[in-house]
Amino acid sequence: MKTEIVTHINGNPIFRRNIPILPANQALRSRARALRKAGVLSEVIFWRQVRARSFWNIDFDRQRIIGNFIVDFYVKSLGLIIEVDGSSHNDNEDYDAMREEFLINQGLNVYRISDFRVKQDLDNVMKELENYIIANYGVSE
């Protein structure tokens, strides 16, 4: 049963999900650090919207290692991964499907946003993310 409230979005309580400790391939640490420093434009734009708990006081991690993968953004309190899909995902459907299946099997939810929409329609992207979080984490079980 969900009981701990992480935050409220537009008056709706958002409940914590208890996610077990996730595996993390420590050999990927330098790669994750390099990805953070490289700063893909759409990820930087999104990061500016959510960093330092500026999006409804929710704590986001950037370039988080989970298993043998590095995810764009991770919200530990919700067990939510946010992927900003750009050109690096073109022609990688099989890899992306295998990766997403692994993440879902860890008990995580994956929310995808297109690179183009982050750059061109950020206000609506953030509203849609709010709605997704309310719909998936706003109802106590």
FENBEL-V870590 format. One record per backbone hydrogen bond with DSSP energy under -1.0 kcal/mol. NH is the residue of the N-H (numbers start at 1). CO is the residue of the C=O. If there is no record, write none. Layout:
# FENBEL-V870590
nh:NH co:CO
nh:NH co:CO
This chain:
# FENBEL-V870590
nh:6 co:14
nh:7 co:14
nh:9 co:12
nh:12 co:9
nh:14 co:7
nh:15 co:137
nh:16 co:4
nh:17 co:77
nh:25 co:67
nh:28 co:25
nh:29 co:26
nh:32 co:28
nh:33 co:29
nh:34 co:30
nh:35 co:31
nh:36 co:32
nh:37 co:33
nh:38 co:34
nh:39 co:35
nh:44 co:40
nh:45 co:41
nh:46 co:42
nh:47 co:43
nh:48 co:44
nh:49 co:46
nh:50 co:46
nh:51 co:47
nh:54 co:51
nh:57 co:53
nh:58 co:55
nh:61 co:74
nh:63 co:72
nh:64 co:71
nh:66 co:69
nh:67 co:23
nh:69 co:66
nh:71 co:64
nh:73 co:82
nh:74 co:61
nh:75 co:80
nh:79 co:75
nh:80 co:75
nh:81 co:109
nh:82 co:73
nh:83 co:111
nh:85 co:113
nh:89 co:86
nh:90 co:87
nh:92 co:89
nh:96 co:92
nh:97 co:93
nh:98 co:94
nh:99 co:95
nh:100 co:96
nh:101 co:97
nh:102 co:98
nh:103 co:99
nh:104 co:100
nh:105 co:101
nh:107 co:104
nh:108 co:103
nh:109 co:79
nh:111 co:81
nh:113 co:83
nh:115 co:85
nh:118 co:114
nh:119 co:115
nh:120 co:116
nh:121 co:117
nh:125 co:121
nh:126 co:122
nh:127 co:123
nh:128 co:124
nh:129 co:125
nh:130 co:126
nh:131 co:127
nh:132 co:128
nh:133 co:129
nh:134 co:130
nh:135 co:131
nh:136 co:132
nh:137 co:133
nh:138 co:134
